Each structure stands twice: as structure tokens, then as C-alpha cells.
């Protein structure tokens, strides 16, 4: 039996990077928001000798062995539940830009855990799958069970927000990807001990999201990474400028970037802006809140 599900990207409508923890990660305060931009992951039991996890993707730049989070998620799933005899094929249909702050790899890993849970009749709870996912990446629990959530800790602690905003987005990536560890190091160098203080107004952003008010959210949307990424990433800075010049209510880096998203009042404005960005060489997508 072959199964296929979407693996949705996320953006950060608010992201406050806080102090570094003893485990080497940073505490954060964030509003994560799932969007309709997605990869697709298919999975089926395979033929062959021995235990096999095969991952394939049409995009040559995607690693398909042990460096792929889908492979890692599958291995951890089988190990966790004591499944000693497994042969499985995964196919990734990639649409989410890579190394872009959109949790594309995490979304694919989350989808792998959900698919295997069904394919092998494990019936693990969502909480258990999130626990497994958190061992691989901080964004994976949200990709398993989030739509719009306040995330804290290193990103694995979620509080779902009871709201259903319907924002129109343009999400674009240009230039080289950003190393998340490097971006965090630059934040440490810039802010030092002041990271323990709260930056940005999370309560104001949360209220705007609940109201679905993009103009109000423009006043409170915040991302600590902008201060270290935009000055050194010309393409991200230019994408933000293009969005604002073409009708975006606001535009901001997502995660550690270099993807930039803009919120637009109309689909027409979004489509025109995305076309401008595509013509300029950006990987650009129009999407909505999920």
C-alpha cells in the first residue's frame, strides 16, 4: 500500500531568540504558523533483503541517505518501537525551498513519522510522535501537530492558539542558504547577556494573529535574526524591499532565513509581487494560511 501526504512549511510571525541554554540550544519565544506551501511525501513497504530505508527525490541537491531527515526519522521510529524487520521506500516531491528558515526538512521528517505510524499499524499517540520528532529537530513537533502555536523552550514546547487567520503570503528565497548555527553565533556576539531580556511584544503579536488583523500584526511582527542576517544577505534584504514596494502590509525574515515572507491584502498584489521576484531569480511562492 502506497501512502502520500503533504508536508507543510511554517513561518515565524514572531521570533524572539533568548538566552543560550546549558545544552547548547537557545530558548525562544515564537508564533509559528503553518502555510499552504508544502512538499509531498509518499511511502510504501519495499522489497529486498535486510532492513532498508530508501529515500529518493528528483532534486539532485537533496541528500537521500543518512543525511536526510526522512531517513533519520524512519530509523528512529523503527528503533523506538522495536520494529526489527522493515523495508520502506520514501519519495520526496520537493517544493519548499531548502535551508530557508521554512522547516522544509522538518516537515518532511514529520510526515515520515505520521506515515510510518499508519503503515506499520503502531497507533502511537501524537504526543509520542512529537517526542520522537523533538529528538531530531526543534521544529518537528510543530510540523506534526501545529497550525498556529506559541512555541517556547528550544522550539519543541507548543501551546496551540485557538484562531484561524487567513493571511495571503508571498514567500521567497534568493541566494545562498543560511547556516542556522552560524546565525545563532552571530546573535550571541551581537547581543551577549542581553538575550535574557524579552525583545519584541509577543502579546501584541498574539492579539493581532487571533484577530486576523495583518495591519495590526505589522506593528508587532518581530524576528531577532533580521538584525544579523539582513545586513549580510543582499538577496534577503532586496526581497523584503521588493515586497514592501509592491503592496506588502509588512515583510519579514522567517526563522534564521534567508527566506522572506510578505503579507498582502489581495491575491492580485501577491501574484504580481511573486512574479517580479521570480523574474529577479528568486524561488517565489504565493500561499495562504493553512
Residue pairs with C-beta under 8 A, 6 or more apart in sequence:
1 44
1 45
1 119
2 42
2 43
2 44
3 42
3 43
3 44
3 115
3 118
3 119
4 40
4 41
4 42
4 43
5 40
5 41
5 111
5 114
5 115
6 38
6 39
6 40
6 111
7 38
7 39
7 40
7 41
7 96
7 104
7 107
7 108
7 110
7 111
7 143
8 34
8 35
8 36
8 37
8 38
8 107
8 143
8 290
9 34
9 35
9 37
9 38
9 96
9 102
9 103
9 104
9 107
9 171
9 287
10 32
10 33
10 34
10 35
10 102
10 103
10 107
10 139
10 142
10 143
10 146
10 254
11 32
11 33
11 35
11 102
11 169
11 171
11 254
11 255
11 259
11 261
12 30
12 31
12 32
12 33
12 101
12 223
12 254
12 255
13 31
13 32
13 33
13 205
13 209
13 217
13 221
14 29
14 30
14 31
14 200
14 202
14 205
14 206
14 220
14 221
14 222
14 223
15 28
15 29
15 30
15 31
15 222
15 223
15 224
15 225
15 255
16 28
16 29
16 30
16 198
16 199
16 200
16 202
16 222
16 224
17 26
17 28
17 184
17 187
17 195
17 199
17 224
17 225
18 26
18 27
18 28
18 29
18 195
18 196
18 198
19 26
19 27
19 193
19 195
19 196
20 26
20 188
20 195
21 27
21 154
23 154
25 138
25 154
26 154
26 184
26 187
26 195
27 152
27 153
27 154
28 151
28 152
28 153
28 154
28 155
29 150
29 151
29 152
29 198
29 202
30 150
30 151
30 152
30 155
31 148
31 149
31 150
31 151
31 161
31 202
31 205
31 206
31 209
32 139
32 142
32 146
32 148
32 149
32 151
32 158
33 147
33 148
33 165
33 167
33 209
33 289
34 142
34 146
34 147
34 148
34 289
34 290
35 169
35 171
35 287
35 288
35 289
35 290
36 287
36 288
36 289
36 290
37 95
37 96
37 102
37 171
37 285
37 287
38 95
38 96
38 107
39 92
39 93
39 94
39 95
39 96
39 104
39 107
39 108
39 111
40 92
40 93
40 95
41 70
41 90
41 91
41 92
41 93
41 108
41 111
41 112
41 115
42 90
42 91
42 93
43 88
43 89
43 90
43 91
43 112
43 115
43 116
43 119
44 88
44 89
44 119
45 87
45 88
45 89
45 119
46 52
46 54
46 87
46 88
46 89
47 87
48 87
50 87
51 78
51 84
51 85
51 86
51 87
52 86
52 87
52 88
53 71
53 74
53 75
53 86
53 88
53 90
54 88
54 89
54 90
55 64
55 65
55 68
55 70
55 71
55 90
55 91
55 92
56 64
56 89
56 90
56 91
56 92
57 64
57 91
57 92
57 93
57 94
58 93
58 94
59 94
61 98
62 68
62 92
62 94
62 98
64 71
65 71
66 72
66 75
68 105
68 108
69 105
69 106
69 108
69 109
69 112
69 136
69 137
69 140
70 90
70 92
70 108
70 109
70 111
70 112
71 90
72 109
72 136
73 109
73 110
73 112
73 113
73 132
73 133
73 136
73 140
74 86
74 88
74 90
74 112
74 116
76 132
76 135
76 136
77 83
77 112
77 113
77 116
77 117
77 122
77 132
78 84
78 86
78 116
80 132
81 120
81 122
81 124
83 120
83 122
86 120
88 116
88 119
90 112
92 108
94 104
95 285
96 102
96 103
96 104
96 107
97 104
97 171
97 173
97 259
97 283
98 104
98 105
98 177
99 177
99 178
99 179
100 173
100 177
100 178
100 254
100 255
100 257
100 258
100 259
101 178
101 180
101 225
101 253
101 254
101 255
101 256
101 257
101 258
101 259
102 171
102 173
102 254
102 255
102 259
103 139
103 142
103 143
103 255
105 137
106 133
106 137
106 139
106 140
106 142
106 143
107 139
107 143
109 133
109 136
109 137
109 140
109 143
110 129
110 133
110 140
110 143
110 144
111 143
113 129
113 132
113 133
113 140
113 144
114 129
114 144
116 122
117 123
117 124
117 129
124 132
126 144
126 145
129 144
129 145
130 140
130 141
130 144
130 145
130 156
130 158
131 141
133 140
133 141
133 143
133 144
134 140
134 141
134 156
138 153
138 154
138 155
138 156
139 155
141 156
141 158
142 149
142 151
142 155
142 158
145 158
146 158
146 160
147 160
147 290
148 160
148 161
148 163
148 165
148 209
148 289
149 158
149 159
149 160
149 161
150 158
150 159
150 161
150 202
150 206
151 157
151 158
151 159
152 159
161 206
161 209
161 210
162 210
163 209
163 210
163 212
164 212
164 289
165 209
165 210
165 211
165 212
165 289
166 212
166 288
166 289
167 212
167 214
167 263
167 288
167 289
168 263
168 264
168 265
168 266
168 267
168 270
168 286
168 288
169 261
169 262
169 263
169 264
169 270
169 286
169 287
169 288
169 289
170 243
170 248
170 261
170 262
170 264
170 270
170 273
170 274
170 277
170 284
170 285
170 286
171 254
171 259
171 260
171 261
171 284
171 285
171 287
172 239
172 243
172 259
172 260
172 261
172 274
172 277
172 282
172 283
172 284
172 285
173 235
173 239
173 258
173 259
173 260
173 282
173 283
173 284
174 235
174 236
174 238
174 239
174 258
174 277
174 280
174 281
174 282
174 283
175 233
175 234
175 235
175 236
175 258
176 233
176 258
177 258
178 229
178 233
178 256
178 257
178 258
180 255
180 256
183 225
183 228
183 229
183 256
183 257
184 256
186 228
187 195
187 224
187 225
187 227
187 228
188 195
190 227
190 228
191 224
199 222
199 224
200 220
200 222
200 224
201 220
201 222
204 216
204 219
204 220
205 217
205 220
205 221
205 222
207 216
208 214
208 216
208 217
208 219
208 220
209 217
214 249
214 250
214 263
214 265
215 249
217 249
217 250
217 263
218 249
218 250
218 263
221 250
221 252
222 252
223 252
223 253
223 254
223 255
225 253
225 255
225 256
225 257
226 252
226 253
229 236
229 253
229 256
229 257
229 258
230 236
230 237
230 240
230 253
230 257
231 237
233 257
233 258
235 258
235 282
236 253
236 257
236 258
236 259
236 260
238 280
239 251
239 260
239 277
239 282
240 251
240 252
240 253
240 260
240 262
242 273
242 276
242 277
242 280
243 251
243 260
243 262
243 273
243 277
244 250
244 251
244 262
246 269
246 272
246 273
246 276
247 264
247 265
247 266
247 269
247 272
247 273
248 262
248 263
248 264
248 269
248 273
249 262
249 263
249 264
249 265
250 262
250 263
251 260
251 261
251 262
251 263
252 260
252 261
253 259
253 260
254 260
254 261
262 270
262 273
264 270
264 273
267 286
270 286
271 286
274 284
274 285
274 286
275 284
277 284
278 284
